[in-house]
Amino acid sequence: MTAHLSHSEKLVEIDDVELCFETFGDPANPAILLIDGATASMLWWETELCEQIARGHRFVIRYDNRDTGRSTSYPPGRPGYTFTDLAGDALGLLDALDVERAHIVCRSMSGGIGLIIGVDHPDRVESLTFVSTSTGEDGLPPSSDELAGGTPADPDPADSVAVVDFVVAWAKACSGGSPYFDARATRALVERDVARTRDMASTLVNHYAMTFDGSSRDFASIKAPTLVVHGDHDPVCPLPHGHALRDAIPGATLLILEGAGHDVPKPLWDVFVPALLQHTGGGRP
């Protein structure tokens, strides 16, 4: 059951959860499901990026995780769901779109979702791509000290201007000094995001409060073809995290985005998109 929100966004009800999603391209093409990280709605997979991928003869799906954007939100500090539930949301969305198997692309925190889907539901996965994420193993370098110092104090969620300033500052800090950080475009994106979010107080905290119940899975158990994408300026998960993830997954390959931080900046889409299209071009019989 769906309800139109705009010319392109829709809501789908999966059990007792509403997820807001948007698609690009022909549903007859191979499906790519984009899943973003902590506090990030689907807008952070930029519309132009989705359109560029879709022009490569792909059916692109992006959506708001719970507690982001227009999807179901929970009381601040009490998310009431786990990573396994979020993985179930992703699969439920594929079911609603009649997609049997998809290429799963997970960024940052949602690498845990990709791990769960890849290990527990290999029949639904054509390939996996992990962007700016980590195995979380001991001994990897911590986040940069400059990251904590690069953002202002937590804002009043009711003050939309303060929230926008906070998220823009956080995005800049996460860019790790990348020469590609675009403050104007980032602010425009954040303003749209804040305006459409159900509950900003929940968005700011709930993903950090939920339980990661995927730790029993092993990246070595992933059988799907896997691409690891990592920026060499990433201050959240420094580059050794990308090398560790590549080494942990049998047969995985690593694409290093030179000059990128924790994101995939627009000037590097001409590197990222062809690599993603090549990775998702094979499929299985």
N, C-alpha and C positions, 0 to 999 in steps of 0.2 A: 504494500500500500504506500503510494507516494503522494507528496504534495508539492506543487511548484512554489518556489520561493522567489525566483527571478527568471530571466530568460533561460538560464542553464542549470542553476542549482536545484537539487531536489532533496527531500527528506525520505528516508526509508526506515521502516520500523522493523527491528530485529529483536524478537522477544519483547522485552520491556524497554528497549533502548532505541532512541531516534538518532540516526546518523545522517549528517548532511554530506552530500557528495556531488561531484560534477564529472562529466566524461567529455573526452575529446576524440574525434576520429570515428572510424567505421567499426562497429561492434564485430564485424566479420574478421577484422585483423587480430593478430596476437595481442593479448591483453597485458598491459603493464599497470600494476597497482602501486601507487606511490604512497608511502606511509611516513609521516614526519615525526619529529622527536618531541621532547618535553615542552609543553606549553604552546607548541606551534600548531596552528590550524593549517588547513590545506592550502591557504593562500601563499604559504612560504615555498610551495612548489609553484612558482610563478606561472601565470596564465600563458605568457609568451613561451616559457620553457615547455609547458605541456603541449602547446600547439606545435612547437618545433619537433618534439618527439613524435607527435601524431602524424606529422607530414612524412615521417619515415615509415608509414604504413603500419602504425601501431594504434591500438585502442587504449587510450590513457585514462586512468581512473585516479582521481584524488579525492580525499575525504577528510572531514574533521574528526579526529579522535574524540572520545568522550572528554568533557571538560575543556574543549576548545571550540571556537567558532559557534556554529548553530546546532551542534550536537548536544545530546543530553548532558546536563551538568549536575553536580552533587554538592552538598554543603561544603564550604571551605574547610580543608583539613580532614575531611571524612569521605574519601573517594568511593569506598564501597565496591571496589573492583581490583583485579590483579592484572598482571601482564597476560596471563592465560585468557582472561576475559577479553582483553583488547585483541588478542590473536583471533579469538572467536568472532569478534566484530568484523575483522578483515575477511574471514571466510564467509560470514553471513552476508556481507556486501557482495562478494563474488557470486554467492548463490542467488541473491536477488537480481543480479545482472545476467544470470544464466552463463556464467563463466566457470567452466570446469577446472581449468588450469590457467595459472597466470605467472608472469614474470614479476616477482616481488622485489620492490626497491625500498629499503629501509634506511632512514637517516637518524644518526645520533642514538637517542634512547630507544627508538623503535627497532634497533638491532636486536633487542631482546624479543620483540615480536617475531622478527624474521627467524630467529633461532628456534622458537617454539614451533612455528609453522613448518620450517624446514625439517625439523626432526620428527615432529608428531604427525605431520600431514604431508608427507613427500609426494603423495599422489595429486596434490593440488598445485604443485610448484614446478614450473618449467625451468626457472632459473632464479637465483638470488643475487641481489646487489646490495652491498652494505656501504653506506656513505658516511664518513666521519664518525665511525663507531669503534667498538673495542671488545676484546674478549673479557676485559675486567680482571685479568689475572694479576697476581701479585708481582711486584717488581717493575711494572711499567711506570714511566714517568708520570707524576701528578699533573694536574692542570697548572697552567702558568700562574705565578703569583700576581702577575699584572692583571689577570682576569678579574680577580676579586676587587682590585683597586680601580677598575675601569668603569664601574657602574655606581649610580647613586643609591641612596637608601631605598628600601622597598616603598613604593608609593601607596597612597590611599586609593584603593580600587575604585572608589566613587569619583575620583578626580581624573577624568579621561585625559586631560592635558598632561598631568603628572605621569600617568600610565604610559602614554605615548613616549614621553621623554625617557622614561625608564627603559622601555623595550628597545628604543633606538640606541641608547647608550650600551645596553647589553649586546645588541647585535654588532655594534662597532667593536666592543671588547672581544667578542667571539670571532671577529675577522682576523684577530691576531696581527694587526698592522698591515693587512693585505693592501696592496696598492689599488685593488679593485673595489674596495668598499665604496658604495654610492650612498651617501647620507640622504640625499634628496629622495631617491627612489625608495630607500628603506623607510623613511618617514611616511611617504605616501602609502606604502603597503601597510605599515603599522596602524595608520589612521583608519584605513578601511577595515582592518582586522578588529580593532578595538570597537568600532561602531557596530559590527555584526556579531559580537560575542555575547552569548547568553548571560554569563556570570563571570566577570573579570576577576573577582576575588578567588573564585575556584580555579580559574585558569592559571593564576599565578602560583598556586601552591599544591594542587591536588596530585599532579603527576609525580611530584617529589615525595608525596605521602603514601603512595600505593606500595603494595607488596610485589617484589620481583620474585615470582615463583618459578622462574625458568632456569634456576641455577643447577637443577639436576640434569639438564641437557648438556651435551658436549658438542662443541663446534665440529669436532672430528667425525661426528655422526651424520653430518650434512652430506647428502649424495648429489644434490642439484649442482649444476654448473654455477660457479660463484665468482663474481667480480667484486673486488674491494676498491673503493674510491676514497682517497684521502688527500687533504690539502697539506702542503709542507709548512704552512704557517698556523696550523690548527693549535690554538692554545688550550682548548678543552680536552681533547685527546691528542696529544702530540704525535707526530708521525710514527714513532715506534709502535703505537697502538695499531696502526694500519698494517705494519709489517707483521706484528704478532697475529693479527686476525687472518692475514693471507697465509701465514705458516700453519695456522691451526686447522684450516679447512682443506681437505684433500683436493688438489688440482686447482685451487683458487689462484686468480691472477690479481695483481695490484696495479691500479692506475693512480699515479701521483699527480695531483693538480698543482702545478708550480704557481706560487703566489696566492693560493687559496687558503682561507682559514677554516672555520668549522662549517662553512656554507659552500655552495657552488655558485660563484659570482657569474654574472651575465657574460663578461668577456671570455670566460672559459667554457661557455656552453658549446662552442664549436669544437672543443676537445671532448667534453663529457658526452654530448649527444651521440656523435658517431661511435664512441666506445660502447655506449649503452645499446645502440641499435645493432652493432655487430654482436654483442654478447647475447642479445635476445633474438637473434635472427635464425638460430638453428632449430631449437625446439626438439621435441621427441615424437616419434611416430605414434 
